[in-house]
Amino acid sequence: MKITVPTLLVDKQKCLANIKFMSDKAKKNNLIFRPHFKTHQAIEIGKWYREFGVDKITVSSLRMAEYFANAFWRDITVAFPVNILEINRINSLAEKINLNLLITEIDSVKFINENLKHPVGFFIKIDTGTHRAGIDPKDKNLIDEILKEKNDALIFKGFLAHSGHTYKAKSVEEVRKIHEEGLSILTELKKSYLKDYPDMLISIGDTPSCSLMKNFKGADEIRPGNFAFYDLQQWSNGVCDIEQIAVAVACPVVAKNEGRREILIYGGGIHFSKDSFVMENGTTAFGYVVNLNDTGWDAPDKKSYVSSLSQEHGIIKASDELFEETKIGDVLGILPSHSCMTAECMKKMFTLSGEEIDMMKY
């Protein structure tokens, strides 16, 4: 495959190994495995999950639910607080698939109840510490008020949480603490409502916890997404090995500055996003340089890294060896800081054999 512009590469074998790892963990712990597809947003990669028996998925928007529903996924949770302005889309989807929505507001659930034409399930989103979205677990009055709206067409499925603050954890022990605190909160809630709702589920879903933890007692379902690709944010926090990162961006070299020992690549914020990670020496970076080869890419030497990004420009702080051996017109691989955002930016990827994989278009 001839690369002339920034190109997202996916190592299918690494991705499959990552999916198998998480699928096996779910089976071992008797958990429903409902992976989040916002990471890859690709029908083709969705097929790879089916090889491991996956038939339930998570998405982050109703538009994404439509995209995968058109590829014969029939059980989809939209893990984002319901947007009542999309009620027509909700009704259209609910007519065709088993659709689960996220409720955090009484006004939202009342509106849905009044305008729903086909049955949907709903989870109540609980804030277990991320403080982004969700109901305070102590606010039983709001939870009870929401539950009064349930009926035969608006079916209560359980409590759902995403402990996103694990992404900022600095150690496995810190991830464990966040994971156990979140499970404790959800387990106590389940005890309070299980008598009236014996079929209710506890659904959790952050990649750090799902990757590192072994104890999932109290949970019924996991919804990780980033694990399929992993990235340098996950690696720098000890969540994965660097060899598990399944994507890299191939970037043409367009200029060099000998005085600064810098290499300029065609690959910037519109290709990677501007999410960063912290290197082992404390330096903030946007990617590690890898040498591309016929079977993928070599392990990074960690001495050469993307130090800054503007719209199309990427600047590499290069080791002496990399600087001397790199020529204008070469193509370097970059392991991304945040693979979900990089894939979102690129909107298309290629396998190592050159197969083009389209992603959801807006």
Secondary structure, DSSP 4 states (H G I P E B T S, - for coil): ----S-EEEE-HHHHHHHHHHHHHHHHHTT-EE--B-TTT--HHHHHHHHTTT---EEESSHHHHHHHHTTT--EEEEEEE--GGGHHHHHHHHHHSEEEEEE--HHHHHHHHHH--S-EEEEEEB-SS--SSSB-TT-HHHHHHHHTT--SSEEEEEEE---GGGGG-SSHHHHHHHHHHHHHHHHHHHHHHTTT-TT-EEEE--HHHHHH----TT--EE---GGGT--HHHHHTTSS-GGG--EEEEEEEEEEETTTTEEEEE--HHHH-S--EE-TTS-EESEEEE-EETTEEPPP-SSSEEEEE-SSEEEEE--HHHHHH--TT-EEEEEES-HHHHHHHH-EEEETT--EEE----
